[in-house]
Amino acid sequence: MNKFIVFILILINLSFARIKAPDFSLKDENGKTINLQSLKGNVVVLNFWGR
């Protein structure tokens, strides 16, 4: 039971972690360029896939 509580506390702590990503830009599906800095103040979820 104690290991489960520690696990939950770690998950809660990670959810409040503020991890800074380097600024970069991407084009959306309409061709508009969006950079990460323009989204400052919003919640952003980055999901990177590799091959």
N, C-alpha and C positions, 0 to 999 in steps of 0.2 A: 504493500500500500504506500509506503514512503517513497519508493521509486516512482510511482505514478504521480504523486504530488510534485516531486521535483521535476518530472517531465513536463507537467502542466505549467509550472512556474517558468521553466525555460522557454516554453512556447509563448507564454504571455510576454516575457521579457523580449524575445525576438520580434514580436509583433509591434513593439514600441521602439525598436531600434531605428535610428536614423542613419541609413547608409547613403553616402553621397556617391552618385555615379558621375563619371566625366561627361561634360557637355558634348553632345553629338547631334547630328541632324539626319532626318530620313524624309523620304517623299511618301505622302499618303496615296491612297488609291486614285485620287483626282490629280496627282502630280504636284500638289502644294507641298512646299518644304516646311517641315516642323522641326524645331530644335528643342531639346530637352529643357533648356533654360526658360523657354517661353511657357512651360507648364509649371513653373515654380509656384508653390502654394497649393497645388492640387495633389491628390493621391495618384501615383503613377505605378503601375505594375509592369515590369519589364520581363519578358519571357523570351530568352534566347535559345535557339536551336542550333546545333552543330551537326556536321556530317563527318 
